[in-house]
Amino acid sequence: MGATSVDIKKTVNLPKTAFPMKANLAQMEPRTLARAGRPMYVLHDGPPYANGNIHLGHALNKILKDFIVKLKTMEGFDSPYIPGWDCHGLPIEAKAR
């Protein structure tokens, strides 16, 4: 069998719209690549509300962490927000009490 050229776009059923593409990828990619090599500042966040019902303190905690990540980004760091989810042992810990 010989290799045939397939236009991949024709194999996917995507909706047709009149909306323009607003991602501006051609302009954004150089800016994204320019951030590579910046010093890292990582705030690895813990589980959202692993120790009881959600309350206003949880929201305040998330907002403060978001401020820190955005501040470090504005200071020139490559500062991704990395949410943590380490609650796998929590149900058994609650039963063991």
C-alpha positions in Angstrom: 0.0 0.0 0.0 1.3 3.5 -0.8 1.1 6.3 1.6 -1.7 8.8 1.0 -1.9 12.4 2.1 -4.9 13.1 4.4 -6.0 16.6 5.4 -6.6 16.0 9.1 -8.9 19.0 9.4 -11.4 17.2 7.1 -11.5 14.2 9.4 -12.9 16.1 12.4 -16.5 17.3 12.6 -16.1 20.8 14.0 -18.9 23.5 14.1 -18.7 26.2 11.5 -19.1 29.7 13.0 -18.6 33.3 11.9 -16.7 34.1 15.1 -13.1 35.3 14.5 -10.2 33.5 16.2 -9.3 35.7 19.2 -6.4 33.8 20.6 -3.9 35.7 18.5 -1.5 32.7 18.7 0.9 34.1 16.2 1.4 37.2 18.4 1.2 35.3 21.7 3.7 32.5 21.0 6.8 34.8 20.9 5.7 36.3 24.3 5.2 32.9 25.7 8.6 31.7 24.5 10.2 34.8 25.9 9.1 33.7 29.4 11.1 30.5 29.1 14.2 30.6 31.2 12.8 33.0 33.9 13.5 32.1 37.5 10.8 29.8 38.9 8.5 30.6 41.8 6.1 27.8 42.5 3.4 27.9 45.1 2.2 24.3 45.3 -1.2 24.7 46.9 -2.6 22.0 49.2 -6.0 20.4 49.0 -8.9 22.9 48.9 -11.0 21.9 51.9 -9.9 18.5 53.2 -10.7 19.1 56.8 -14.4 19.9 57.0 -17.1 21.9 55.4 -16.1 24.8 53.1 -16.2 28.2 54.8 -15.2 31.8 54.1 -11.6 31.1 55.3 -11.1 28.7 52.4 -12.0 31.4 50.0 -9.7 33.9 51.7 -6.9 31.3 51.6 -7.3 30.8 47.8 -7.5 34.5 47.1 -4.3 35.2 49.1 -2.5 32.5 47.3 -3.7 33.8 43.9 -2.4 37.3 44.8 1.0 35.8 45.6 1.2 33.9 42.3 0.2 37.0 40.3 2.6 39.2 42.2 5.5 36.9 41.5 4.5 36.8 37.9 4.5 40.6 37.7 7.9 40.6 39.4 9.3 38.6 36.5 9.1 35.0 37.8 7.8 32.1 35.9 5.1 31.4 38.5 2.6 28.7 37.6 -0.3 27.9 39.9 -0.1 24.3 40.8 -3.1 23.0 42.7 -2.5 20.0 45.0 -4.9 17.1 45.6 -3.5 14.8 48.3 -6.7 13.7 50.1 -6.5 10.0 49.3 -5.9 8.9 52.9 -8.3 11.3 54.5 -11.4 9.0 54.7 -9.4 6.3 56.4 -7.8 8.9 58.8 -11.2 10.1 59.7 -12.4 6.5 60.5 -9.2 5.8 62.5 -9.8 8.6 65.0 
